[in-house]
């Protein structure tokens, strides 16, 4: 967008949000379906529009680290170090929620997920919201898609989901391409609830202590966005397979494989040149960037099955592997 056009679009977006309407908001991770986090009726519209259970919490986006004070009653030292190192960026922190704020967005919990996105359009909108009178302190913004389906990484994806009635700011294709890393900071030690593109080694280094997995805790951890077993699913059934299993399956199907799409890093012998095949990038950040867009593209081709080569067992691939495992669980 040209700056003048962007400014008028931002003004229109803030006015819509102040009226309790929803907004398609670009971030560096995925596009969000945004509403004023302190407006319970607007937040309820997010849940109903997405078809999302009202007890499944939303991430609240703030303009700057200073915005945390409106929503969180305390910020542990290791959480503040994560904020200083990774905000703005693709990191969500679960913090103790202040009484009386954003209860609906938090799914009724006494904790809340907060993030400061780095996308320049999101930054402009959030800054304008914070300056609005009365101020809009933050925007609840889950991914702008029907609940459980593939997240959107372009403005066109959002409009395919919800039509032209929704105001969508076009910020181009999302740079990261999968949702943020989520770290629970409510338990006295950091707990990874959802992997993303941030390196767990870097997170631990900044925290000054090991990042626990939620499986290591016997006690209950807060509910968080995008952590259901089945999520991020395309219309076609997705299966995760090794390269050997992929090749064996293709050999068995033969010419009948035209209704199967393959997304793999390995070189495979295809039974027919008509078969949809896309090479997965070698770098995990590149794979994350294109993952959801590629799943949507396979759906557009009308395939019935999507066979994906399982990513390497390497922490750098954890975010991509997590999304694929959840997508496969929905099949």
ROFIGU-434484 format. One record per residue (C-alpha): residue in three letters; x, y, z; residue number from 1. Coordinates in steps of 0.001 Angstrom, whole numbers. Layout:
// residues N
<aa: ALA&east: X&north: Y&up: Z&i: NUM>
...
This chain:
// residues 331
<aa: UNK&east: 0&north: 0&up: 0&i: 1>
<aa: UNK&east: 1103&north: 3574&up: -627&i: 2>
<aa: UNK&east: 1508&north: 5502&up: 2615&i: 3>
<aa: UNK&east: -1504&north: 7759&up: 2012&i: 4>
<aa: UNK&east: -3672&north: 4779&up: 1113&i: 5>
<aa: UNK&east: -2376&north: 2878&up: 4146&i: 6>
<aa: UNK&east: -3161&north: 5799&up: 6454&i: 7>
<aa: UNK&east: -6755&north: 6035&up: 5243&i: 8>
<aa: UNK&east: -7100&north: 2229&up: 5498&i: 9>
<aa: UNK&east: -5756&north: 2280&up: 9057&i: 10>
<aa: UNK&east: -8210&north: 5035&up: 10013&i: 11>
<aa: UNK&east: -11094&north: 3044&up: 8523&i: 12>
<aa: UNK&east: -9891&north: -69&up: 10372&i: 13>
<aa: UNK&east: -9727&north: 1680&up: 13748&i: 14>
<aa: UNK&east: -13174&north: 3192&up: 13229&i: 15>
<aa: UNK&east: -14580&north: -254&up: 12421&i: 16>
<aa: UNK&east: -12922&north: -1789&up: 15485&i: 17>
<aa: UNK&east: -14267&north: 1005&up: 17703&i: 18>
<aa: UNK&east: -17772&north: 191&up: 16422&i: 19>
<aa: UNK&east: -17314&north: -3417&up: 17519&i: 20>
<aa: UNK&east: -16731&north: -4784&up: 14006&i: 21>
<aa: UNK&east: -14185&north: -7404&up: 12932&i: 22>
<aa: UNK&east: -11074&north: -6791&up: 10841&i: 23>
<aa: UNK&east: -8813&north: -8978&up: 8699&i: 24>
<aa: UNK&east: -5381&north: -7990&up: 10051&i: 25>
<aa: UNK&east: -2018&north: -8982&up: 8498&i: 26>
<aa: UNK&east: 728&north: -10062&up: 10875&i: 27>
<aa: UNK&east: 4127&north: -11592&up: 10185&i: 28>
<aa: UNK&east: 2798&north: -15031&up: 11207&i: 29>
<aa: UNK&east: -691&north: -15389&up: 9656&i: 30>
<aa: UNK&east: -3649&north: -13073&up: 9031&i: 31>
<aa: UNK&east: -5803&north: -12537&up: 12103&i: 32>
<aa: UNK&east: -9526&north: -11981&up: 12595&i: 33>
<aa: UNK&east: -9266&north: -8990&up: 14923&i: 34>
<aa: UNK&east: -11599&north: -7244&up: 17368&i: 35>
<aa: UNK&east: -11270&north: -4966&up: 20372&i: 36>
<aa: UNK&east: -10093&north: -7368&up: 23093&i: 37>
<aa: UNK&east: -12005&north: -5444&up: 25783&i: 38>
<aa: UNK&east: -15328&north: -5486&up: 23912&i: 39>
<aa: UNK&east: -17024&north: -8745&up: 24913&i: 40>
<aa: UNK&east: -19700&north: -8471&up: 22209&i: 41>
<aa: UNK&east: -17036&north: -7987&up: 19512&i: 42>
<aa: UNK&east: -14998&north: -10904&up: 20865&i: 43>
<aa: UNK&east: -18154&north: -13040&up: 20803&i: 44>
<aa: UNK&east: -18452&north: -12185&up: 17096&i: 45>
<aa: UNK&east: -14966&north: -13630&up: 16528&i: 46>
<aa: UNK&east: -16033&north: -16912&up: 18108&i: 47>
<aa: UNK&east: -19301&north: -17108&up: 16181&i: 48>
<aa: UNK&east: -17754&north: -16063&up: 12852&i: 49>
<aa: UNK&east: -14987&north: -18660&up: 13121&i: 50>
<aa: UNK&east: -17235&north: -21338&up: 14639&i: 51>
<aa: UNK&east: -14745&north: -21510&up: 17522&i: 52>
<aa: UNK&east: -15655&north: -22729&up: 21040&i: 53>
<aa: UNK&east: -15969&north: -19740&up: 23383&i: 54>
<aa: UNK&east: -13749&north: -21379&up: 26016&i: 55>
<aa: UNK&east: -10838&north: -21676&up: 23557&i: 56>
<aa: UNK&east: -8753&north: -18559&up: 24323&i: 57>
<aa: UNK&east: -7607&north: -15923&up: 21849&i: 58>
<aa: UNK&east: -4226&north: -14209&up: 21635&i: 59>
<aa: UNK&east: -4348&north: -10469&up: 22335&i: 60>
<aa: UNK&east: -2058&north: -8283&up: 20216&i: 61>
<aa: UNK&east: -613&north: -5109&up: 21727&i: 62>
<aa: UNK&east: 1185&north: -2169&up: 20116&i: 63>
<aa: UNK&east: 4294&north: -2347&up: 22285&i: 64>
<aa: UNK&east: 5684&north: -4013&up: 25412&i: 65>
<aa: UNK&east: 4127&north: -1157&up: 27394&i: 66>
<aa: UNK&east: 688&north: -2507&up: 26439&i: 67>
<aa: UNK&east: 1241&north: -5574&up: 28621&i: 68>
<aa: UNK&east: 415&north: -3666&up: 31824&i: 69>
<aa: UNK&east: -3240&north: -3248&up: 30825&i: 70>
<aa: UNK&east: -3745&north: -7022&up: 30584&i: 71>
<aa: UNK&east: -1197&north: -8731&up: 32855&i: 72>
<aa: UNK&east: -1064&north: -8381&up: 36625&i: 73>
<aa: UNK&east: 2551&north: -9511&up: 36765&i: 74>
<aa: UNK&east: 5429&north: -10255&up: 34400&i: 75>
<aa: UNK&east: 8050&north: -12694&up: 35740&i: 76>
<aa: UNK&east: 11679&north: -11781&up: 35144&i: 77>
<aa: UNK&east: 12261&north: -14500&up: 32548&i: 78>
<aa: UNK&east: 9122&north: -13366&up: 30693&i: 79>
<aa: UNK&east: 10402&north: -9789&up: 30611&i: 80>
<aa: UNK&east: 13686&north: -11047&up: 29158&i: 81>
<aa: UNK&east: 11745&north: -12828&up: 26405&i: 82>
<aa: UNK&east: 9796&north: -9626&up: 25683&i: 83>
<aa: UNK&east: 13005&north: -7606&up: 25493&i: 84>
<aa: UNK&east: 14633&north: -10109&up: 23137&i: 85>
<aa: UNK&east: 11802&north: -11199&up: 20829&i: 86>
<aa: UNK&east: 9162&north: -8443&up: 20691&i: 87>
<aa: UNK&east: 7963&north: -7277&up: 18276&i: 88>
<aa: UNK&east: 7938&north: -10758&up: 16782&i: 89>
<aa: UNK&east: 6349&north: -14218&up: 16550&i: 90>
<aa: UNK&east: 6273&north: -14970&up: 20288&i: 91>
<aa: UNK&east: 3170&north: -15204&up: 22500&i: 92>
<aa: UNK&east: 3511&north: -15213&up: 26279&i: 93>
<aa: UNK&east: 853&north: -16584&up: 28632&i: 94>
<aa: UNK&east: 744&north: -14277&up: 31653&i: 95>
<aa: UNK&east: -1500&north: -13881&up: 34744&i: 96>
<aa: UNK&east: -4522&north: -11796&up: 33676&i: 97>
<aa: UNK&east: -5608&north: -8654&up: 35467&i: 98>
<aa: UNK&east: -9054&north: -8990&up: 36979&i: 99>
<aa: UNK&east: -11781&north: -7338&up: 34911&i: 100>
<aa: UNK&east: -10027&north: -7182&up: 31530&i: 101>
<aa: UNK&east: -10438&north: -9312&up: 28390&i: 102>
<aa: UNK&east: -12253&north: -12143&up: 30149&i: 103>
<aa: UNK&east: -14020&north: -13286&up: 26981&i: 104>
<aa: UNK&east: -10810&north: -13182&up: 24932&i: 105>
<aa: UNK&east: -9078&north: -15271&up: 27613&i: 106>
<aa: UNK&east: -11751&north: -17958&up: 27396&i: 107>
<aa: UNK&east: -12685&north: -17302&up: 31031&i: 108>
<aa: UNK&east: -9223&north: -18201&up: 32331&i: 109>
<aa: UNK&east: -7187&north: -16186&up: 34833&i: 110>
<aa: UNK&east: -4324&north: -16098&up: 32324&i: 111>
<aa: UNK&east: -4029&north: -14342&up: 28969&i: 112>
<aa: UNK&east: -1902&north: -14767&up: 25837&i: 113>
<aa: UNK&east: -161&north: -11572&up: 24696&i: 114>
<aa: UNK&east: 1881&north: -10807&up: 21598&i: 115>
<aa: UNK&east: 3390&north: -7753&up: 19911&i: 116>
<aa: UNK&east: 3482&north: -8397&up: 16139&i: 117>
<aa: UNK&east: 6235&north: -6999&up: 13936&i: 118>
<aa: UNK&east: 4262&north: -6610&up: 10693&i: 119>
<aa: UNK&east: 4308&north: -2892&up: 9755&i: 120>
<aa: UNK&east: 583&north: -2776&up: 8961&i: 121>
<aa: UNK&east: -316&north: -4476&up: 12242&i: 122>
<aa: UNK&east: 2002&north: -2037&up: 14016&i: 123>
<aa: UNK&east: 266&north: 964&up: 12411&i: 124>
<aa: UNK&east: -3189&north: -328&up: 13318&i: 125>
<aa: UNK&east: -2260&north: -1165&up: 16911&i: 126>
<aa: UNK&east: -550&north: 2196&up: 17443&i: 127>
<aa: UNK&east: -3608&north: 4002&up: 16078&i: 128>
<aa: UNK&east: -5866&north: 1912&up: 18329&i: 129>
<aa: UNK&east: -3768&north: 2797&up: 21388&i: 130>
<aa: UNK&east: -3993&north: 6505&up: 20487&i: 131>
<aa: UNK&east: -7758&north: 6349&up: 19865&i: 132>
<aa: UNK&east: -10070&north: 7984&up: 22411&i: 133>
<aa: UNK&east: -11226&north: 5960&up: 24195&i: 134>
<aa: UNK&east: -8152&north: 3781&up: 23695&i: 135>
<aa: UNK&east: -8348&north: 291&up: 22237&i: 136>
<aa: UNK&east: -5637&north: -1308&up: 24362&i: 137>
<aa: UNK&east: -5288&north: -4491&up: 22335&i: 138>
<aa: UNK&east: -6803&north: -6637&up: 19613&i: 139>
<aa: UNK&east: -7892&north: -10233&up: 20053&i: 140>
<aa: UNK&east: -6916&north: -11826&up: 16756&i: 141>
<aa: UNK&east: -6961&north: -15573&up: 16128&i: 142>
<aa: UNK&east: -6212&north: -16767&up: 12609&i: 143>
<aa: UNK&east: -8767&north: -15481&up: 10085&i: 144>
<aa: UNK&east: -10201&north: -18811&up: 8979&i: 145>
<aa: UNK&east: -12964&north: -21213&up: 9963&i: 146>
<aa: UNK&east: -12088&north: -23016&up: 13173&i: 147>
<aa: UNK&east: -9749&north: -25968&up: 12713&i: 148>
<aa: UNK&east: -8963&north: -25252&up: 9063&i: 149>
<aa: UNK&east: -5800&north: -24049&up: 7310&i: 150>
<aa: UNK&east: -4642&north: -20628&up: 8473&i: 151>
<aa: UNK&east: -4558&north: -17743&up: 5943&i: 152>
<aa: UNK&east: -1275&north: -16163&up: 4851&i: 153>
<aa: UNK&east: -2635&north: -13686&up: 2269&i: 154>
<aa: UNK&east: -5535&north: -11226&up: 2186&i: 155>
<aa: UNK&east: -7092&north: -13303&up: -620&i: 156>
<aa: UNK&east: -7183&north: -16354&up: 1696&i: 157>
<aa: UNK&east: -9152&north: -14327&up: 4262&i: 158>
<aa: UNK&east: -11679&north: -13144&up: 1703&i: 159>
<aa: UNK&east: -12079&north: -16698&up: 409&i: 160>
<aa: UNK&east: -13078&north: -17660&up: 3953&i: 161>
<aa: UNK&east: -15380&north: -14771&up: 4837&i: 162>
<aa: UNK&east: -16253&north: -12877&up: 1644&i: 163>
<aa: UNK&east: -16169&north: -9177&up: 822&i: 164>
<aa: UNK&east: -18299&north: -8108&up: 3801&i: 165>
<aa: UNK&east: -15240&north: -8285&up: 6080&i: 166>
<aa: UNK&east: -12813&north: -5350&up: 5964&i: 167>
<aa: UNK&east: -9378&north: -6872&up: 5235&i: 168>
<aa: UNK&east: -6140&north: -4896&up: 5202&i: 169>
<aa: UNK&east: -3814&north: -6277&up: 2550&i: 170>
<aa: UNK&east: -292&north: -6502&up: 3950&i: 171>
<aa: UNK&east: 1027&north: -8959&up: 1374&i: 172>
<aa: UNK&east: 2030&north: -12548&up: 2064&i: 173>
<aa: UNK&east: 2986&north: -13275&up: 5674&i: 174>
<aa: UNK&east: 6751&north: -13518&up: 6152&i: 175>
<aa: UNK&east: 6729&north: -16285&up: 8792&i: 176>
<aa: UNK&east: 3741&north: -18308&up: 7590&i: 177>
<aa: UNK&east: 2880&north: -20301&up: 10736&i: 178>
<aa: UNK&east: 1511&north: -19106&up: 14058&i: 179>
<aa: UNK&east: 3617&north: -17765&up: 16908&i: 180>
<aa: UNK&east: 5582&north: -19748&up: 19451&i: 181>
<aa: UNK&east: 3647&north: -19858&up: 22747&i: 182>
<aa: UNK&east: 5440&north: -19914&up: 26112&i: 183>
<aa: UNK&east: 3496&north: -20255&up: 29360&i: 184>
<aa: UNK&east: 4933&north: -17852&up: 31967&i: 185>
<aa: UNK&east: 2401&north: -18483&up: 34750&i: 186>
<aa: UNK&east: 4119&north: -21384&up: 36521&i: 187>
<aa: UNK&east: 7390&north: -19900&up: 37771&i: 188>
<aa: UNK&east: 9314&north: -21499&up: 34917&i: 189>
<aa: UNK&east: 8879&north: -21259&up: 31138&i: 190>
<aa: UNK&east: 6803&north: -23981&up: 29471&i: 191>
<aa: UNK&east: 6567&north: -24366&up: 25690&i: 192>
<aa: UNK&east: 2903&north: -24819&up: 24761&i: 193>
<aa: UNK&east: 3257&north: -24447&up: 20972&i: 194>
<aa: UNK&east: 6437&north: -24427&up: 18877&i: 195>
<aa: UNK&east: 6940&north: -21902&up: 16092&i: 196>
<aa: UNK&east: 9922&north: -20596&up: 14156&i: 197>
<aa: UNK&east: 11865&north: -19389&up: 17200&i: 198>
<aa: UNK&east: 14774&north: -21650&up: 18152&i: 199>
<aa: UNK&east: 14185&north: -23320&up: 21551&i: 200>
<aa: UNK&east: 17909&north: -22948&up: 22268&i: 201>
<aa: UNK&east: 17618&north: -19181&up: 21818&i: 202>
<aa: UNK&east: 14526&north: -19065&up: 24043&i: 203>
<aa: UNK&east: 16324&north: -20956&up: 26824&i: 204>
<aa: UNK&east: 19424&north: -18792&up: 26496&i: 205>
<aa: UNK&east: 17368&north: -15617&up: 26901&i: 206>
<aa: UNK&east: 15335&north: -17051&up: 29804&i: 207>
<aa: UNK&east: 18457&north: -18207&up: 31580&i: 208>
<aa: UNK&east: 16800&north: -21558&up: 32259&i: 209>
<aa: UNK&east: 15562&north: -24597&up: 30416&i: 210>
<aa: UNK&east: 12245&north: -24366&up: 28568&i: 211>
<aa: UNK&east: 10036&north: -27212&up: 29762&i: 212>
<aa: UNK&east: 7618&north: -29074&up: 27511&i: 213>
<aa: UNK&east: 4014&north: -29250&up: 28689&i: 214>
<aa: UNK&east: 4360&north: -33053&up: 28806&i: 215>
<aa: UNK&east: 6930&north: -32652&up: 31611&i: 216>
<aa: UNK&east: 4343&north: -31110&up: 33935&i: 217>
<aa: UNK&east: 1803&north: -33281&up: 35666&i: 218>
<aa: UNK&east: -217&north: -30226&up: 36693&i: 219>
<aa: UNK&east: -2726&north: -28493&up: 34414&i: 220>
<aa: UNK&east: -1370&north: -25902&up: 31969&i: 221>
<aa: UNK&east: -3514&north: -23033&up: 30649&i: 222>
<aa: UNK&east: -5522&north: -23544&up: 27485&i: 223>
<aa: UNK&east: -3865&north: -21743&up: 24580&i: 224>
<aa: UNK&east: -4613&north: -20986&up: 20947&i: 225>
<aa: UNK&east: -3808&north: -23606&up: 18333&i: 226>
<aa: UNK&east: -2979&north: -26417&up: 20753&i: 227>
<aa: UNK&east: -5874&north: -28780&up: 20070&i: 228>
<aa: UNK&east: -4830&north: -32216&up: 18821&i: 229>
<aa: UNK&east: -6654&north: -31710&up: 15497&i: 230>
<aa: UNK&east: -6140&north: -28321&up: 13858&i: 231>
<aa: UNK&east: -4863&north: -26548&up: 10713&i: 232>
<aa: UNK&east: -6563&north: -29124&up: 8476&i: 233>
<aa: UNK&east: -7031&north: -28828&up: 4695&i: 234>
<aa: UNK&east: -10209&north: -30143&up: 3055&i: 235>
<aa: UNK&east: -8276&north: -33134&up: 1704&i: 236>
<aa: UNK&east: -7110&north: -35805&up: 4145&i: 237>
<aa: UNK&east: -3475&north: -35217&up: 5090&i: 238>
<aa: UNK&east: -1115&north: -38058&up: 5951&i: 239>
<aa: UNK&east: 2431&north: -37771&up: 7281&i: 240>
<aa: UNK&east: 4760&north: -40466&up: 5922&i: 241>
<aa: UNK&east: 8430&north: -41315&up: 5655&i: 242>
<aa: UNK&east: 10076&north: -41082&up: 2224&i: 243>
<aa: UNK&east: 10052&north: -44873&up: 2006&i: 244>
<aa: UNK&east: 6359&north: -45099&up: 2856&i: 245>
<aa: UNK&east: 5612&north: -42395&up: 291&i: 246>
<aa: UNK&east: 7425&north: -44230&up: -2490&i: 247>
<aa: UNK&east: 5815&north: -47549&up: -1568&i: 248>
<aa: UNK&east: 2369&north: -45965&up: -1594&i: 249>
<aa: UNK&east: 2972&north: -44345&up: -4982&i: 250>
<aa: UNK&east: 4158&north: -47656&up: -6401&i: 251>
<aa: UNK&east: 963&north: -49361&up: -5253&i: 252>
<aa: UNK&east: -1367&north: -46645&up: -6554&i: 253>
<aa: UNK&east: 235&north: -46323&up: -9971&i: 254>
<aa: UNK&east: -1845&north: -44293&up: -12410&i: 255>
<aa: UNK&east: -4631&north: -44005&up: -9803&i: 256>
<aa: UNK&east: -2419&north: -41531&up: -7894&i: 257>
<aa: UNK&east: -3803&north: -38507&up: -9786&i: 258>
<aa: UNK&east: -6085&north: -37672&up: -6845&i: 259>
<aa: UNK&east: -3118&north: -37628&up: -4445&i: 260>
<aa: UNK&east: -864&north: -34593&up: -3953&i: 261>
<aa: UNK&east: 2654&north: -35051&up: -2595&i: 262>
<aa: UNK&east: 4719&north: -32516&up: -647&i: 263>
<aa: UNK&east: 8167&north: -33942&up: 35&i: 264>
<aa: UNK&east: 11839&north: -33093&up: 424&i: 265>
<aa: UNK&east: 13046&north: -36388&up: -1070&i: 266>
<aa: UNK&east: 13275&north: -37222&up: -4752&i: 267>
<aa: UNK&east: 10522&north: -39687&up: -5596&i: 268>
<aa: UNK&east: 9567&north: -41718&up: -8667&i: 269>
<aa: UNK&east: 6126&north: -40464&up: -9661&i: 270>
<aa: UNK&east: 3776&north: -42997&up: -11298&i: 271>
<aa: UNK&east: 2307&north: -40348&up: -13632&i: 272>
<aa: UNK&east: 3447&north: -36854&up: -14680&i: 273>
<aa: UNK&east: -95&north: -35600&up: -14032&i: 274>
<aa: UNK&east: 309&north: -36136&up: -10310&i: 275>
<aa: UNK&east: 514&north: -32912&up: -8200&i: 276>
<aa: UNK&east: 3982&north: -32892&up: -6655&i: 277>
<aa: UNK&east: 5707&north: -29987&up: -4883&i: 278>
<aa: UNK&east: 9191&north: -30102&up: -3412&i: 279>
<aa: UNK&east: 9291&north: -29016&up: 244&i: 280>
<aa: UNK&east: 12062&north: -26482&up: 927&i: 281>
<aa: UNK&east: 15220&north: -27681&up: 2663&i: 282>
<aa: UNK&east: 15217&north: -24828&up: 5187&i: 283>
<aa: UNK&east: 12562&north: -25028&up: 7947&i: 284>
<aa: UNK&east: 11868&north: -21276&up: 7829&i: 285>
<aa: UNK&east: 11183&north: -21518&up: 4087&i: 286>
<aa: UNK&east: 8916&north: -24526&up: 4648&i: 287>
<aa: UNK&east: 7017&north: -22644&up: 7365&i: 288>
<aa: UNK&east: 6614&north: -19615&up: 5109&i: 289>
<aa: UNK&east: 4863&north: -21585&up: 2346&i: 290>
<aa: UNK&east: 3217&north: -24439&up: 4284&i: 291>
<aa: UNK&east: -356&north: -23175&up: 4684&i: 292>
<aa: UNK&east: -434&north: -21566&up: 1248&i: 293>
<aa: UNK&east: 669&north: -24875&up: -281&i: 294>
<aa: UNK&east: -2004&north: -26863&up: 1541&i: 295>
<aa: UNK&east: -4615&north: -24398&up: 278&i: 296>
<aa: UNK&east: -3238&north: -24714&up: -3258&i: 297>
<aa: UNK&east: -3594&north: -28508&up: -3113&i: 298>
<aa: UNK&east: -7209&north: -28110&up: -1970&i: 299>
<aa: UNK&east: -7873&north: -25802&up: -4917&i: 300>
<aa: UNK&east: -6726&north: -28590&up: -7260&i: 301>
<aa: UNK&east: -9421&north: -30842&up: -5836&i: 302>
<aa: UNK&east: -7170&north: -33645&up: -4558&i: 303>
<aa: UNK&east: -8592&north: -36111&up: -2052&i: 304>
<aa: UNK&east: -5349&north: -36970&up: -271&i: 305>
<aa: UNK&east: -2250&north: -34957&up: 590&i: 306>
<aa: UNK&east: 796&north: -37085&up: 1383&i: 307>
<aa: UNK&east: 3523&north: -35151&up: 3181&i: 308>
<aa: UNK&east: 7015&north: -36342&up: 3963&i: 309>
<aa: UNK&east: 7566&north: -36059&up: 7728&i: 310>
<aa: UNK&east: 10033&north: -33254&up: 8569&i: 311>
<aa: UNK&east: 13442&north: -34097&up: 10064&i: 312>
<aa: UNK&east: 13630&north: -34789&up: 13811&i: 313>
<aa: UNK&east: 15364&north: -31505&up: 14464&i: 314>
<aa: UNK&east: 14181&north: -28739&up: 16862&i: 315>
<aa: UNK&east: 14370&north: -26219&up: 14015&i: 316>
<aa: UNK&east: 11539&north: -28153&up: 12321&i: 317>
<aa: UNK&east: 9332&north: -28406&up: 15435&i: 318>
<aa: UNK&east: 6921&north: -25660&up: 14340&i: 319>
<aa: UNK&east: 6318&north: -27161&up: 10894&i: 320>
<aa: UNK&east: 6073&north: -30681&up: 12324&i: 321>
<aa: UNK&east: 3561&north: -29526&up: 14951&i: 322>
<aa: UNK&east: 1243&north: -27985&up: 12326&i: 323>
<aa: UNK&east: 1446&north: -31053&up: 10090&i: 324>
<aa: UNK&east: 790&north: -33486&up: 12940&i: 325>
<aa: UNK&east: -2301&north: -31524&up: 13977&i: 326>
<aa: UNK&east: -3500&north: -31304&up: 10378&i: 327>
<aa: UNK&east: -3064&north: -35060&up: 9994&i: 328>
<aa: UNK&east: -4958&north: -35730&up: 13251&i: 329>
<aa: UNK&east: -8020&north: -33990&up: 11784&i: 330>
<aa: UNK&east: -8247&north: -36473&up: 8898&i: 331>
